[in-house]
Amino acid sequence: MTKMLRLLGNLIRRENSPAKVLVGSRNYADFASEASFDIKKCDLHRLEEGPATSTILTREDGLKYYHTMQLIRRMELKADQLYKQKIIRGFCHLYDGQEACCVGIEVAIKPTDHLITAYRSHGYSYTRGVSVKKILAELTGRRGGCAKGRGGSMHMYGNNFYGGNGIVGAQVPLGAGIALACKYFEKDELCVSLYGDGAANQGQIFETYNMAMLWKLPCIFICENNRYGMGTSVERAAASTDYYKRGDYIPGLRVDGMDILCVREATKFAADHCRSGKGPILMELQTYRYHGHSMSDPGVSYRTREEIQEVRSKSDPITMLKERMLNNNLSNVEELKEIDANVRQEVEEGAQFATTDPEPPLEELAHNIYCNDAAFDVRGTNPWIKYKSVS
């Protein structure tokens, strides 16, 4: 009897095993390959027509966008933790809440295109190809950072990525210069030049608009309007908060910056505009930051915790994408949880590297001031201390 029961059990297991495999593969095959979505219409300035108001999201793209946005979110939360532990020092401006902007822009341009931004740059560093390890190591001032530990939070660089700049608004004319180089050398390339609502009132930005329009430069000017500058709401800082109209003769778009599909389609439209030789275009991305202006700003003295929570609950960019994918059978909860687990592991490994990698030696303090230049002496804190600059 015992032997018969054992044989019967083995038979049942053998019969059930293939069925489990078939069910698993059938569930995977049952996912939709793509879905169509209506997206918010952009407000237009000096444009007869704007970006599409409907678009297609493929399952492959959706999973990629979700992974990238989750990784940036986790990386910023890890930076918050490391800063509070006093492992990250100095300035640190976090990007959580605005992930749809950097990811939506990147997937709509080419790797050969150029991008320059302000000091809230960690997300763009990642989308431009800098690894989590190098970003976190730069934040902690380690040798393995993307600027070899000498740049910190505000000065990160990568291929066709020019920072991370600490001077408010100064990256905008630099971006126009990059666009001028693209046009001068007759390359089918453009430059995305980003700034925040707090920098939007800087005079140098309007000078740049003028030159860019006169010279028809292939430049997308993007104002990331996260509603607050340094402790000040946009309404208190600007007589006009229609930032997409600020370019005057430059055409403009106002975009829902919390929706990655809106950002993607608007950036595609803007890139086509620039590549066609029509000159610059201006985009305002209406977004929101969850942290304060920087880590030294608690972020709740000029806005309420309830306001932040309301934005999180109603228009979080990651939650919005997740719900679209789940509701349209592009993925399931288990698959997205697996992505979340992989993201957490990657960020933890990056943090481990960023806290154990050695700091750069003092004698390298003046290295890399110039590129491909002969070595020269650099004076230190007094005339008797000299450092050698090596390219």
N, C-alpha and C positions, 0 to 999 in steps of 0.2 A: 504493500500500500504506500509506504514512504517513498519507494523508488518511483512508483507511478505518479505520485504527486510532484516529485522533483522533475520528472520528464515533462509533465503537463505545464509546470511553471516555466521551464526553459522554452517550451514551444510558444507559450503566451508572450514571453519576452522577445523571442525572435520575430514573432508576428507584429508586435507593437513597435519595435525599434524602427523599421522602415517607415511605418506610418508617421512616427514623430518627425523623421527627417522630411517626409513629404509635406507634412503640415507646415514645418518651418520654412521650407523653400516656397511653398504656395503662398504663405503670408508675405514673404519678401517680394514675390512676383506680383502680388495684389496691389502694391503701392502704385499710385499714379506716377507717370513719368514727368508730367507737368500740369500746371493749372493756370487759369487766366484770372486776373484780378483787376478791378476798377480801382484807380488811385486818385488822390485829390488833385484837382486842377490847380496849376500854378497861376499866381498873379503875374501879369505881364506889364512891362514898360518898354515902349518903342518897339514892340514886336507884334506882327499881325497874327501869328500863330505860335503856339508853344509846344512843350513836350506832350507826348501821348498821355491820355487819361485812362488807358488800360494797357496792361502788359502781361507777359507770360513769365512765370517762375518755374524753372525746371527743378526736379527733385535734387539733382546733382548740385545745382547752384544754391538751392535752399540750404542744404546740409553744409556747404562750404561757408555760406554767409553766417549761418548759426554758429559754427565752430569759431570763426574769426571774431565775431562780436562777443561771444562768451569768453574767449581767451583774453581779449582786451579788457573786459569787465573784471575778470579774475586777477589779471595782472595789476590793474589799478588798485584793487582791494588789497592785494599783497603789498603794493607800494605804500598804501596807507598804514598797514600793519608794521612794516619795516621802519617807516618814519616815526611812528609812535614809540617804537623800541629804540629810537635814536641811532639806528643803523644807517638810515638815509638822513643826511644833513642838508642845510641850506634851503633853497627854493624847491618847491615840488608842487606842480599844478596837475591835477588829475582830470581824466577825460570820461569817467563813467557817467552814462546817461546820453552821451553824444556819439555812441559807436556807429549808428546808422550813417553818420556823415562820412567818416573816414573810409568805412568799408564800401559804402555806395559810390563814393568818388573813385576809389581805386579800381573797382570792377568795370567802370565806364571809360577809363582812359587806358593808354598803353604803357607797358613797363619802360619804354623809351621816352615817354613824356616826363616832364619835370614837375616837382612839387616843393613848395616852400611854405612854412607856416610859422606861427608864433610859439610861445613857450609851452602851450598845452599840446605837447607833441608826441607823447608816448604811443598813442594809437596809430598815428601816421608813420612813426618809425617802424612799427610792426607791419603795417600794410605795404610799406615800401621794401620789405624784405629783411629787416633787422630781426634777429631771433630774440625770443623772450630772455634767454640767458644774457645776451649782450645788452639788452635794454636795462634789465635789473642790475647788472654789474656796473653799468654806467651810473645808475642812480646811487649805488653804494660806493662809487669812486674806485672801482677795481680795474686792474690792468686789462682784463678781458672785456671791458665795456666797449661800446661801438665808437667812442672817442677816447679809448684807452684810459678811461677813468678821469679825464681832465675836463670834461664838459659838463657832466651832471645832467639834471632834469631838463634844463632849458636849451642845451646845446648838443643835440643828437643828429647824426648824419648817416646817410646810406647812399646807395646807387641812385643817382638822379633825385636825391632828396637832400635839400640844402638847409635843413634845420626847421625847427628849434631855434628861435631867436629871442633874445631877452629884451631888446629895445622895442617899446610899444609902437607897432605900425611900421617899423623900419624894414620888415621883410617884404612889404608891398612894392616899393620901388626896386628892390633887389629882384623880385619876381618879374617885373617888367623888363629888367636888364637881361634875365635869362630868356624871356620871350623874344627880345630883340636879337639875341644870339641865334635863336632858332630860325628867325626870319632871315638874318644876315647870311647864315650858312646854308640857306635854302633847304632846311630839313623839314620833313613832315612831322613836326613835333610842336607841342604847346607847353605852356607853364601854368600850373594851378597855383595861385597866390592867395593864401588864406589869412584872415585876420578876424578878430572878435568885435562885438558891438562896442566894447570899450575903446577900441582903437579907431573906430569908424569916423571919429570927429577930428582925427589928426590931419593937419594941413598937407603933409607929404603924400597922403593917399590921394587927395584931389589933384595935386600936381602930377601924380603918376597917371591918374585917369586921363588927364589932358594929353600927355605925351603918347599914351597907349592908343588913344583914339586917333590922334593926328597921324601916327605911324602905322596904324592898323596892325598892332601887335597881336600875335596868337596867344592871348592871356585870358584865363578865366579867373576873375577876381571873385572870391567867395567870402562873404561875411557870415561867420558862424554866430548867429544871434542867440545866445543862451539866456537872454533876458536880464542879465546882471553883469556889470563890470566889477570893479574892485569895491564891493560893498554898496553898489548903487544900481538901482533899476534903470532900464533904458529910458523910461519916461522922465526920470529926473535928470538924465544926462544929455538927452537929445531933443531938440525942438521938433524934429521929424524922425520917426522911427521906421519910416519906409526906406530901409537901407538899400533895397534893390533899385530904387530910383535915384540914388545918390550920384550915379555916374553921369547924370544929365544926358548927354548925347550917346552914352553907352547903353545898349539894350540891357534889360534886367529881368530877372525871374525871382519870385518869392516862393520858396519850396517848403514843404513839410519835412523838416530835418529829422523827425523821429521815425519816419517810414523809409526803410532802406530802398524800397522799390521806387518811391518818389525821387529820392536822391539819385538813384542810378539812372532813371530815365531823363531827369533834368540835366545831369552831367553829360550824358550821351548827346543830348540836344545842344548843349553849350560847346562840347568838343567839336561837333560837326560844324557849328557856326564859325569857330576859330579856324578850323582846317580849310574851310571854303574861301578864306581870304577876306572875310567881312570885318576882321579886327576883333577887339576884346568884347567880352560879355560879362555881366555882373550877376552873381547869384547870392541871394540871402537865404540861408538855411535856418529855419525857426526850430531851435533845439532847446536843450535844458541840461544843466550840469547838476549832479546830485551832491557833490562835495562843494565846499566853499571855493572862493576864488583860488586860494592856494591852501596848503596844509596849515598855515598859520591863521586861517580864517575859518571859524566854526560854521559859517554859512547860514546861521539862523538868527542873526541880529537884525537883518534887513529883509528877511522873509520868514515865513513860519514853517515849522516842521509839517504842519498839515498840508501846506502847499506842495512841499516836496513829495509827501506821501501820495497826494492826489495825482501828481504827474506820474509817479511810479505805477500807480494802480490803473491809470487810464491810457497812458500812451508810451509805456516803456518800449523801446525799439526791439529788444530781444523777445519780450513777451508777445509783442505784436506779430513778429515773424513766426514764433513758435506756434501760436494759435492758428495762423494761416496754414502752416504745414500740417498740423494735426487735423484741422477741419476739412482739408482738401485731400486727405489721404496721401500726402507726400512723405510722411514719416509716421512713427508712433512714439509713445512716451518712452518705451524701453530703449529705442535707438538714440533718442535725444539724451536720455540719462547716461548712456554709454559715452556719448560725446562729452557730456559734463565731467564725467570721471576722468577721461583722458586729458581734458583741459586742466583739471585740478592737479593731476600728476605732472604735467608739463610745467605748470607754474611753480609747483613745489620744487621740482628739479632745478628750475631757473633760479629760485630763491636760494637754494642750497649752494649753487655755484657762486651766486652774487655775495654770499656771506663767507665763503672760504677762499675765493680767488685772492691772490696777493694784491696789495696796493702798488701803484707804480712807484718806482724809486725816485727819490728827490732829484737825482741828476738828470732825469728825463723831463723835468718840469717845463723846460723851454723847447722841447722837441716839437717838430711839425708846425712851426709858425708859418713857414712857407713850404710850398710843394716844389720839389726838384730844384732846390737852391743850394748853393754852397754853404757849408756849416759856418756859423758866426757866433760871436759871444753875445750874451744877453745879460745885462746887469740885474742882479738880484735885489734884495731889500736895502742894500747899501753898496757903495762903489767897490767894495773889496770882495763882494761875492759875485762870481761870474758863473753862468750856466751856458752850455753849448747847445745851440739850436741845430738839430739834425733833421733833414727832410725825411 
